[in-house]
Amino acid sequence: MNRMPLAKRAQILGLLVEGNSLRATSRLADCSINTVTKLLVDVGTACAEYQDSALRDLPCKCIQCDEIWSFCYAKQKNVPEAVKGVFGYGDVWTWTAICADTKLIASWMVGTRDGDAAKAFIADLAGRLASRVQLTTDGHKAYLQAVEDAFGAKVGYAMLVKLYGAPHGRENERRYSPPECAGAINGTVQGKPDPAHVSTSYVERQNLTMRMSMRRFTRLTNGFSKKIDNHMHAVALHFMYYNFGRIHKSLRVTPAMEARVSDHVWSLEEIAALAN
C-alpha cells in the first residue's frame, strides 16, 4: 500500500492547525479530501492517546476552566426530529482547563454542558494534577458539585461571574457585536483562593485561539463539523499542536516545555509520526 510521505502529512497538518477547513486543505495540499480526513482521524486519535498518557502529575498551581460552544451536523433549532437529543447533533461544548502559569491545556473534553459532563471533566482534571491548586471557573452551577466530588477540600476554589450590558448601536450592528462587560462578581466557594489570581482571562483568551485555529469553531461559516468524531479529532490535534508544537509568545517556549512535560518544540513531522 502506498503511504504518503511524512513531509506531505506534516504539510496537511500544518494547514489544519492554522485554521483551514478540510476542503481548503485538500486544495492547498493538492490531495483528496478523503486523504485529509483519514489523516485527521489517524493523527487526532494518536494525539488524544499521547496526551492522555503524557499529561500526568502536572505541576500546575493555578487553573482556569471554561466551556466553549460549537455545533455539529446542524444548529440546535434545525436538528431533525429523528436525532433530537442524540449527542453529536446540535449543540456541542468543549470544556477546557488551562494552567495560568505555564499556559498548558491540562485537560479538555468534548460533550454536553450538563452536570454529568462537568463531573467527568473535573474528575479527569483532578487526576492529572500533582498537588493542591487554586481553581477559578465561571458561574456555571454544574461546576459546584463536580469540584466538590473531584477535589473535596484539597482546592482553593472561586467562581467569577461577569455581568454584561446590552451592546450599543442599531439592531443590525448589535447582532454580531459582543456585549459590553459591566463588571464582575467573584466569590470564594471553597478553601482560601488568592483574590489576585481569581481570573478566567487566560481560558477565555484560549477560546479565541480555538476559534481562530479550528475552522469548525468559526462562527457564520459552513465549515462546522458534520461528524462528532471528526470534531473530537480536530480538537485533539489542536491541543497537541498548542501544547507541544507552538511556541507561546510570552513564554518563548511551548506550554509543555514550561510545564516540564517536554524538553523540545515538537515539529509537525513528529506529530504526524504519532500515527505510525
BALOBA-1460 file (C-alpha; in Angstrom, 3 decimals):
// residues 276
<rec num="1" residu="m" x="0.000" y="0.000" z="0.000"/>
<rec num="2" residu="n" x="1.282" y="3.451" z="-0.878"/>
<rec num="3" residu="r" x="1.931" y="5.654" z="2.131"/>
<rec num="4" residu="m" x="2.029" y="9.435" z="1.971"/>
<rec num="5" residu="p" x="5.490" y="10.873" z="2.682"/>
<rec num="6" residu="l" x="5.959" y="12.274" z="6.171"/>
<rec num="7" residu="a" x="6.666" y="15.774" z="4.834"/>
<rec num="8" residu="k" x="3.344" y="15.784" z="2.968"/>
<rec num="9" residu="r" x="1.463" y="14.650" z="6.062"/>
<rec num="10" residu="a" x="3.153" y="17.413" z="8.046"/>
<rec num="11" residu="q" x="2.116" y="19.965" z="5.405"/>
<rec num="12" residu="i" x="-1.524" y="18.886" z="5.676"/>
<rec num="13" residu="l" x="-1.451" y="19.046" z="9.475"/>
<rec num="14" residu="g" x="0.138" y="22.486" z="9.296"/>
<rec num="15" residu="l" x="-2.733" y="23.725" z="7.153"/>
<rec num="16" residu="l" x="-5.324" y="22.249" z="9.519"/>
<rec num="17" residu="v" x="-3.847" y="23.683" z="12.723"/>
<rec num="18" residu="e" x="-3.656" y="27.138" z="11.148"/>
<rec num="19" residu="g" x="-7.425" y="27.247" z="10.713"/>
<rec num="20" residu="n" x="-8.090" y="25.886" z="7.226"/>
<rec num="21" residu="s" x="-11.122" y="23.732" z="6.530"/>
<rec num="22" residu="l" x="-10.831" y="20.190" z="5.186"/>
<rec num="23" residu="r" x="-11.688" y="21.234" z="1.645"/>
<rec num="24" residu="a" x="-9.376" y="24.247" z="1.701"/>
<rec num="25" residu="t" x="-6.590" y="21.985" z="2.963"/>
<rec num="26" residu="s" x="-7.229" y="19.456" z="0.208"/>
<rec num="27" residu="r" x="-6.987" y="22.225" z="-2.407"/>
<rec num="28" residu="l" x="-3.852" y="23.799" z="-0.946"/>
<rec num="29" residu="a" x="-2.095" y="20.458" z="-0.444"/>
<rec num="30" residu="d" x="-3.326" y="19.129" z="-3.807"/>
<rec num="31" residu="c" x="-4.749" y="15.913" z="-2.431"/>
<rec num="32" residu="s" x="-8.105" y="14.231" z="-1.960"/>
<rec num="33" residu="i" x="-10.389" y="15.390" z="0.846"/>
<rec num="34" residu="n" x="-10.671" y="11.724" z="1.846"/>
<rec num="35" residu="t" x="-6.906" y="11.702" z="2.360"/>
<rec num="36" residu="v" x="-7.115" y="14.783" z="4.563"/>
<rec num="37" residu="t" x="-9.997" y="13.325" z="6.566"/>
<rec num="38" residu="k" x="-8.253" y="9.990" z="7.112"/>
<rec num="39" residu="l" x="-5.088" y="11.752" z="8.259"/>
<rec num="40" residu="l" x="-7.116" y="13.876" z="10.678"/>
<rec num="41" residu="v" x="-8.752" y="10.750" z="12.123"/>
<rec num="42" residu="d" x="-5.478" y="8.819" z="12.459"/>
<rec num="43" residu="v" x="-3.412" y="11.671" z="13.890"/>
<rec num="44" residu="g" x="-6.246" y="13.013" z="16.033"/>
<rec num="45" residu="t" x="-6.681" y="9.608" z="17.650"/>
<rec num="46" residu="a" x="-2.932" y="9.319" z="18.264"/>
<rec num="47" residu="c" x="-2.761" y="12.858" z="19.699"/>
<rec num="48" residu="a" x="-5.568" y="12.148" z="22.156"/>
<rec num="49" residu="e" x="-3.906" y="8.938" z="23.317"/>
<rec num="50" residu="y" x="-0.476" y="10.537" z="23.667"/>
<rec num="51" residu="q" x="-1.701" y="13.498" z="25.686"/>
<rec num="52" residu="d" x="-3.838" y="11.278" z="27.884"/>
<rec num="53" residu="s" x="-0.679" y="9.458" z="28.984"/>
<rec num="54" residu="a" x="1.762" y="12.410" z="28.917"/>
<rec num="55" residu="l" x="-0.295" y="14.998" z="30.796"/>
<rec num="56" residu="r" x="0.021" y="13.413" z="34.232"/>
<rec num="57" residu="d" x="1.445" y="14.631" z="37.574"/>
<rec num="58" residu="l" x="1.334" y="18.177" z="36.267"/>
<rec num="59" residu="p" x="2.985" y="20.874" z="38.433"/>
<rec num="60" residu="c" x="0.148" y="23.372" z="37.890"/>
<rec num="61" residu="k" x="-0.757" y="25.686" z="40.785"/>
<rec num="62" residu="c" x="-3.450" y="27.922" z="39.280"/>
<rec num="63" residu="i" x="-6.118" y="26.531" z="36.951"/>
<rec num="64" residu="q" x="-8.856" y="28.316" z="34.992"/>
<rec num="65" residu="c" x="-11.797" y="26.420" z="33.449"/>
<rec num="66" residu="d" x="-14.398" y="27.343" z="30.873"/>
<rec num="67" residu="e" x="-16.680" y="25.869" z="28.201"/>
<rec num="68" residu="i" x="-16.857" y="26.952" z="24.569"/>
<rec num="69" residu="w" x="-19.898" y="26.412" z="22.337"/>
<rec num="70" residu="s" x="-19.981" y="24.970" z="18.861"/>
<rec num="71" residu="f" x="-22.399" y="22.799" z="16.935"/>
<rec num="72" residu="c" x="-22.253" y="19.641" z="14.878"/>
<rec num="73" residu="y" x="-24.359" y="18.493" z="11.906"/>
<rec num="74" residu="a" x="-26.817" y="21.396" z="12.309"/>
<rec num="75" residu="k" x="-27.699" y="24.152" z="14.717"/>
<rec num="76" residu="q" x="-29.874" y="23.005" z="17.595"/>
<rec num="77" residu="k" x="-33.065" y="24.536" z="16.202"/>
<rec num="78" residu="n" x="-32.558" y="22.768" z="12.847"/>
<rec num="79" residu="v" x="-31.822" y="19.263" z="14.154"/>
<rec num="80" residu="p" x="-34.250" y="16.706" z="12.633"/>
<rec num="81" residu="e" x="-36.784" y="15.152" z="14.996"/>
<rec num="82" residu="a" x="-35.305" y="11.693" z="14.445"/>
<rec num="83" residu="v" x="-31.985" y="12.635" z="16.069"/>
<rec num="84" residu="k" x="-33.029" y="15.301" z="18.554"/>
<rec num="85" residu="g" x="-31.363" y="14.649" z="21.905"/>
<rec num="86" residu="v" x="-28.656" y="12.478" z="20.340"/>
<rec num="87" residu="f" x="-25.162" y="13.687" z="21.205"/>
<rec num="88" residu="g" x="-23.345" y="14.913" z="18.109"/>
<rec num="89" residu="y" x="-26.395" y="16.593" z="16.600"/>
<rec num="90" residu="g" x="-26.800" y="20.252" z="17.510"/>
<rec num="91" residu="d" x="-25.045" y="21.983" z="20.397"/>
<rec num="92" residu="v" x="-21.613" y="20.657" z="21.363"/>
<rec num="93" residu="w" x="-19.485" y="22.058" z="24.174"/>
<rec num="94" residu="t" x="-15.734" y="21.805" z="24.660"/>
<rec num="95" residu="w" x="-14.580" y="22.047" z="28.279"/>
<rec num="96" residu="t" x="-11.040" y="23.347" z="28.794"/>
<rec num="97" residu="a" x="-8.710" y="23.777" z="31.750"/>
<rec num="98" residu="i" x="-5.623" y="25.969" z="31.342"/>
<rec num="99" residu="c" x="-2.717" y="26.486" z="33.718"/>
<rec num="100" residu="a" x="-2.359" y="30.225" z="34.273"/>
<rec num="101" residu="d" x="1.419" y="29.969" z="34.732"/>
<rec num="102" residu="t" x="2.528" y="27.528" z="32.027"/>
<rec num="103" residu="k" x="-0.440" y="28.138" z="29.670"/>
<rec num="104" residu="l" x="-0.718" y="24.360" z="29.321"/>
<rec num="105" residu="i" x="-4.120" y="22.919" z="28.478"/>
<rec num="106" residu="a" x="-4.113" y="20.347" z="31.257"/>
<rec num="107" residu="s" x="-7.440" y="18.757" z="30.347"/>
<rec num="108" residu="w" x="-10.244" y="19.104" z="27.846"/>
<rec num="109" residu="m" x="-13.426" y="17.268" z="26.991"/>
<rec num="110" residu="v" x="-15.974" y="17.444" z="24.188"/>
<rec num="111" residu="g" x="-19.513" y="16.816" z="25.400"/>
<rec num="112" residu="t" x="-22.721" y="18.365" z="26.620"/>
<rec num="113" residu="r" x="-22.976" y="21.154" z="29.204"/>
<rec num="114" residu="d" x="-24.828" y="19.323" z="31.955"/>
<rec num="115" residu="g" x="-23.838" y="18.127" z="35.408"/>
<rec num="116" residu="d" x="-22.640" y="14.701" z="34.264"/>
<rec num="117" residu="a" x="-20.284" y="16.273" z="31.727"/>
<rec num="118" residu="a" x="-18.968" y="18.679" z="34.370"/>
<rec num="119" residu="k" x="-18.267" y="15.816" z="36.769"/>
<rec num="120" residu="a" x="-16.412" y="13.800" z="34.121"/>
<rec num="121" residu="f" x="-14.334" y="16.804" z="33.071"/>
<rec num="122" residu="i" x="-13.372" y="17.960" z="36.563"/>
<rec num="123" residu="a" x="-12.619" y="14.382" z="37.674"/>
<rec num="124" residu="d" x="-10.248" y="13.990" z="34.730"/>
<rec num="125" residu="l" x="-8.588" y="17.317" z="35.568"/>
<rec num="126" residu="a" x="-8.127" y="16.403" z="39.225"/>
<rec num="127" residu="g" x="-6.471" y="13.123" z="38.252"/>
<rec num="128" residu="r" x="-3.797" y="14.930" z="36.241"/>
<rec num="129" residu="l" x="-2.562" y="17.327" z="38.930"/>
<rec num="130" residu="a" x="0.382" y="16.635" z="41.216"/>
<rec num="131" residu="s" x="-0.603" y="18.906" z="44.099"/>
<rec num="132" residu="r" x="-3.211" y="21.271" z="45.509"/>
<rec num="133" residu="v" x="-4.301" y="24.015" z="43.123"/>
<rec num="134" residu="q" x="-6.301" y="27.209" z="43.014"/>
<rec num="135" residu="l" x="-9.243" y="26.842" z="40.646"/>
<rec num="136" residu="t" x="-11.383" y="29.527" z="39.010"/>
<rec num="137" residu="t" x="-14.474" y="28.907" z="36.882"/>
<rec num="138" residu="d" x="-17.342" y="30.978" z="35.576"/>
<rec num="139" residu="g" x="-20.728" y="30.889" z="37.260"/>
<rec num="140" residu="h" x="-21.975" y="27.672" z="35.639"/>
<rec num="141" residu="k" x="-23.675" y="25.849" z="38.517"/>
<rec num="142" residu="a" x="-22.658" y="22.403" z="37.277"/>
<rec num="143" residu="y" x="-19.120" y="23.100" z="38.499"/>
<rec num="144" residu="l" x="-20.157" y="23.253" z="42.170"/>
<rec num="145" residu="q" x="-20.909" y="19.567" z="42.722"/>
<rec num="146" residu="a" x="-18.271" y="18.491" z="40.213"/>
<rec num="147" residu="v" x="-15.467" y="20.278" z="42.083"/>
<rec num="148" residu="e" x="-16.725" y="19.021" z="45.433"/>
<rec num="149" residu="d" x="-16.743" y="15.414" z="44.203"/>
<rec num="150" residu="a" x="-13.352" y="15.540" z="42.487"/>
<rec num="151" residu="f" x="-11.277" y="17.698" z="44.848"/>
<rec num="152" residu="g" x="-13.030" y="17.620" z="48.203"/>
<rec num="153" residu="a" x="-11.229" y="20.024" z="50.497"/>
<rec num="154" residu="k" x="-7.983" y="19.893" z="48.511"/>
<rec num="155" residu="v" x="-8.600" y="23.009" z="46.428"/>
<rec num="156" residu="g" x="-8.937" y="26.770" z="46.699"/>
<rec num="157" residu="y" x="-11.969" y="27.356" z="44.511"/>
<rec num="158" residu="a" x="-13.572" y="30.608" z="43.392"/>
<rec num="159" residu="m" x="-16.250" y="31.492" z="40.877"/>
<rec num="160" residu="l" x="-16.028" y="34.606" z="38.715"/>
<rec num="161" residu="v" x="-19.353" y="35.818" z="37.324"/>
<rec num="162" residu="k" x="-19.134" y="38.559" z="34.691"/>
<rec num="163" residu="l" x="-22.006" y="40.996" z="34.239"/>
<rec num="164" residu="y" x="-22.802" y="42.163" z="30.728"/>
<rec num="165" residu="g" x="-24.822" y="45.089" z="29.432"/>
<rec num="166" residu="a" x="-26.547" y="45.493" z="26.089"/>
<rec num="167" residu="p" x="-24.258" y="46.488" z="23.176"/>
<rec num="168" residu="h" x="-24.683" y="49.975" z="21.722"/>
<rec num="169" residu="g" x="-25.750" y="50.781" z="18.169"/>
<rec num="170" residu="r" x="-28.550" y="49.874" z="15.795"/>
<rec num="171" residu="e" x="-30.107" y="46.410" z="15.928"/>
<rec num="172" residu="n" x="-28.206" y="45.085" z="12.891"/>
<rec num="173" residu="e" x="-24.939" y="46.346" z="14.358"/>
<rec num="174" residu="r" x="-25.653" y="44.811" z="17.773"/>
<rec num="175" residu="r" x="-26.396" y="41.385" z="16.331"/>
<rec num="176" residu="y" x="-22.750" y="40.492" z="15.816"/>
<rec num="177" residu="s" x="-21.218" y="42.719" z="18.463"/>
<rec num="178" residu="p" x="-20.057" y="41.272" z="21.786"/>
<rec num="179" residu="p" x="-21.944" y="42.522" z="24.844"/>
<rec num="180" residu="e" x="-20.190" y="45.102" z="26.979"/>
<rec num="181" residu="c" x="-18.765" y="43.805" z="30.265"/>
<rec num="182" residu="a" x="-20.187" y="45.981" z="33.022"/>
<rec num="183" residu="g" x="-18.360" y="44.328" z="35.904"/>
<rec num="184" residu="a" x="-17.635" y="41.038" z="37.661"/>
<rec num="185" residu="i" x="-18.523" y="39.330" z="40.900"/>
<rec num="186" residu="n" x="-16.091" y="36.840" z="42.388"/>
<rec num="187" residu="g" x="-16.868" y="34.653" z="45.336"/>
<rec num="188" residu="t" x="-14.981" y="32.042" z="47.293"/>
<rec num="189" residu="v" x="-16.628" y="28.637" z="47.100"/>
<rec num="190" residu="q" x="-14.073" y="26.544" z="48.945"/>
<rec num="191" residu="g" x="-10.730" y="26.972" z="50.673"/>
<rec num="192" residu="k" x="-8.831" y="30.239" z="50.605"/>
<rec num="193" residu="p" x="-8.136" y="31.211" z="46.979"/>
<rec num="194" residu="d" x="-5.833" y="34.195" z="46.479"/>
<rec num="195" residu="p" x="-8.039" y="37.060" z="45.200"/>
<rec num="196" residu="a" x="-5.176" y="38.275" z="43.000"/>
<rec num="197" residu="h" x="-5.397" y="35.068" z="40.972"/>
<rec num="198" residu="v" x="-9.170" y="34.747" z="40.707"/>
<rec num="199" residu="s" x="-9.493" y="35.180" z="36.959"/>
<rec num="200" residu="t" x="-10.742" y="33.477" z="33.793"/>
<rec num="201" residu="s" x="-8.855" y="35.744" z="31.382"/>
<rec num="202" residu="y" x="-6.403" y="33.118" z="30.144"/>
<rec num="203" residu="v" x="-9.010" y="30.454" z="29.464"/>
<rec num="204" residu="e" x="-11.254" y="32.977" z="27.710"/>
<rec num="205" residu="r" x="-8.317" y="34.019" z="25.545"/>
<rec num="206" residu="q" x="-7.824" y="30.345" z="24.763"/>
<rec num="207" residu="n" x="-11.398" y="30.310" z="23.451"/>
<rec num="208" residu="l" x="-10.329" y="32.878" z="20.859"/>
<rec num="209" residu="t" x="-7.287" y="30.781" z="19.948"/>
<rec num="210" residu="m" x="-9.571" y="27.800" z="19.373"/>
<rec num="211" residu="r" x="-11.934" y="29.778" z="17.158"/>
<rec num="212" residu="m" x="-9.031" y="31.150" z="15.108"/>
<rec num="213" residu="s" x="-7.145" y="27.846" z="14.837"/>
<rec num="214" residu="m" x="-10.006" y="25.446" z="14.080"/>
<rec num="215" residu="r" x="-12.291" y="26.220" z="11.179"/>
<rec num="216" residu="r" x="-15.006" y="24.150" z="12.873"/>
<rec num="217" residu="f" x="-15.299" y="26.748" z="15.627"/>
<rec num="218" residu="t" x="-15.503" y="29.792" z="13.355"/>
<rec num="219" residu="r" x="-18.879" y="31.498" z="13.545"/>
<rec num="220" residu="l" x="-21.043" y="32.264" z="10.468"/>
<rec num="221" residu="t" x="-19.416" y="29.681" z="8.205"/>
<rec num="222" residu="n" x="-20.252" y="26.372" z="6.560"/>
<rec num="223" residu="g" x="-17.013" y="24.870" z="7.888"/>
<rec num="224" residu="f" x="-18.718" y="23.491" z="11.003"/>
<rec num="225" residu="s" x="-18.309" y="19.822" z="11.954"/>
<rec num="226" residu="k" x="-20.595" y="17.337" z="10.251"/>
<rec num="227" residu="k" x="-19.498" y="14.355" z="12.384"/>
<rec num="228" residu="i" x="-18.832" y="14.483" z="16.113"/>
<rec num="229" residu="d" x="-15.916" y="12.033" z="15.851"/>
<rec num="230" residu="n" x="-14.077" y="14.294" z="13.411"/>
<rec num="231" residu="h" x="-14.824" y="17.246" z="15.691"/>
<rec num="232" residu="m" x="-13.102" y="15.443" z="18.568"/>
<rec num="233" residu="h" x="-10.134" y="14.508" z="16.401"/>
<rec num="234" residu="a" x="-9.698" y="18.155" z="15.360"/>
<rec num="235" residu="v" x="-9.770" y="19.290" z="18.991"/>
<rec num="236" residu="a" x="-7.156" y="16.684" z="19.970"/>
<rec num="237" residu="l" x="-4.888" y="17.766" z="17.104"/>
<rec num="238" residu="h" x="-5.306" y="21.424" z="18.019"/>
<rec num="239" residu="f" x="-4.287" y="20.903" z="21.636"/>
<rec num="240" residu="m" x="-1.369" y="18.655" z="20.656"/>
<rec num="241" residu="y" x="-0.009" y="21.424" z="18.469"/>
<rec num="242" residu="y" x="-0.816" y="24.145" z="21.008"/>
<rec num="243" residu="n" x="0.748" y="22.299" z="23.953"/>
<rec num="244" residu="f" x="3.757" y="20.752" z="22.246"/>
<rec num="245" residu="g" x="4.416" y="22.335" z="18.858"/>
<rec num="246" residu="r" x="3.665" y="26.046" z="19.069"/>
<rec num="247" residu="i" x="5.944" y="28.494" z="20.869"/>
<rec num="248" residu="h" x="3.917" y="30.702" z="23.184"/>
<rec num="249" residu="k" x="4.672" y="34.362" z="22.534"/>
<rec num="250" residu="s" x="5.000" y="35.361" z="26.188"/>
<rec num="251" residu="l" x="6.782" y="32.198" z="27.376"/>
<rec num="252" residu="r" x="9.210" y="31.879" z="24.430"/>
<rec num="253" residu="v" x="8.791" y="28.097" z="24.757"/>
<rec num="254" residu="t" x="5.860" y="25.748" z="24.331"/>
<rec num="255" residu="p" x="3.444" y="25.255" z="27.249"/>
<rec num="256" residu="a" x="4.573" y="21.624" z="27.517"/>
<rec num="257" residu="m" x="8.193" y="22.717" z="27.904"/>
<rec num="258" residu="e" x="7.230" y="25.300" z="30.528"/>
<rec num="259" residu="a" x="5.378" y="22.571" z="32.448"/>
<rec num="260" residu="r" x="8.375" y="20.210" z="32.057"/>
<rec num="261" residu="v" x="6.305" y="17.683" z="30.137"/>
<rec num="262" residu="s" x="8.509" y="18.015" z="27.052"/>
<rec num="263" residu="d" x="12.140" y="19.044" z="26.509"/>
<rec num="264" residu="h" x="11.834" y="20.398" z="22.967"/>
<rec num="265" residu="v" x="9.499" y="22.006" z="20.451"/>
<rec num="266" residu="w" x="7.678" y="19.300" z="18.546"/>
<rec num="267" residu="s" x="7.748" y="19.570" z="14.761"/>
<rec num="268" residu="l" x="4.710" y="18.788" z="12.640"/>
<rec num="269" residu="e" x="6.600" y="15.752" z="11.375"/>
<rec num="270" residu="e" x="6.838" y="14.424" z="14.931"/>
<rec num="271" residu="i" x="3.136" y="14.965" z="15.476"/>
<rec num="272" residu="a" x="2.319" y="13.242" z="12.184"/>
<rec num="273" residu="a" x="4.581" y="10.317" z="13.115"/>
<rec num="274" residu="l" x="2.465" y="9.602" z="16.222"/>
<rec num="275" residu="a" x="0.038" y="7.827" z="13.923"/>
<rec num="276" residu="n" x="2.672" y="5.438" z="12.517"/>
